[in-house]
Amino acid sequence: MARQSRVEVGVLIARRWILARLRNQIFFSLDALNERIAELLEEFNARTMRVYRQSRRALFEQVDYPAMRPLPSEPYEYAEWAKATVNRLDYHVEIDGHYYSIHYTLRGEEVWT
């Protein structure tokens, strides 16, 4: 069995703790269930942990919160860049089996795609 990281173990503990409390409850809407989960999560984070003698909330406020920075104003855009040589005959470059046309003045040139 592979070892789990502390984060994975923490998620497992939270999931089990919350699910154990939801086990015998009935919900008639997803909103009601989500509201109850949010309440239980707040309660879980406020509980004192034996090892640290503090709650998860207190540790977050002491350690993580001061180190946090604001999110960037622009969303992250994933991009992959590669060099390709423009075909002299049809002005295309091949990337992962797909062909893209390039301006004819760049034929034979190496370009970033």
Secondary structure by P-SEA (a helix, b strand, c coil): cccccaaaaaaaaaaaaaaaaacccccccaaaaaaaaaaaaaaaaacccccccccaaaaaaccccccccccccccbbbbbbbbbbccccccccccccbbbbcccccccccccc
